[in-house]
Amino acid sequence: MNEDWEDRVTAAWATFDDYPEEEAADFRAVIDALVAELPEGSPLGPFEQACAWDSTGHSDRAAPLYREALARGLGEVSGYKGRRAKIQLSSSLRNIGRAEEGVNLLTPELDGPSDELDDAVRACLALCLSSLGRDREGLSLVLGALAPHLPRYQRSMANYARALVTDGPKG
């Protein structure tokens, strides 16, 4: 769309916490009104609607909208929003009992171009893995993501993270 529309979407999301849970539909209506301004077939519409459903506790309603946004080419319109959609879809899938699909969606992102969402990819993937009983793999991802942010022990934590998946369970 254009910068004015993006600014208004950002402004709408800045008010999200002003809506108590019982007024979630009112917030979604604000997003729907902005989406109505988009050209037919824009991937931004289902993405923003998915975010609104997801943020108001409806992962089941959000998941198909994230898929629609991605299918319409959200990643080509905005690589950043495309990656966000994959992260958020994976989280929604985990929430509705389909964590394996979340793992399959996010795993390729580990080898994709790096950006500020790298840690979010790892955190969400770790949650999906944990939901599947693969806690060591999940913990490895989280420690690996955390290590560079520590004021000390970066090398040790990175080594421990790798050891969690290469050394197998310790008894």
Salt bridges, closest charged atoms under 4 A:
ASP4 OD2 - ARG8 NE 3.05
GLU6 OE1 - LYS81 NZ 2.75
GLU37 OE1 - ARG8 NH2 2.54
GLU48 OE2 - LYS81 NZ 3.52
GLU68 OE2 - ARG72 NH2 2.39
GLU101 OE1 - ARG67 NH2 2.58
GLU101 OE2 - ARG98 NE 2.69
GLU109 OE1 - ARG83 NE 2.69
GLU109 OE2 - LYS86 NZ 3.08
ASP115 OD1 - ARG83 NH1 2.39
ASP118 OD1 - ARG83 NH1 2.72
ASP119 OD2 - HIS149 NE2 2.59
GLU137 OE2 - ARG134 NE 2.80
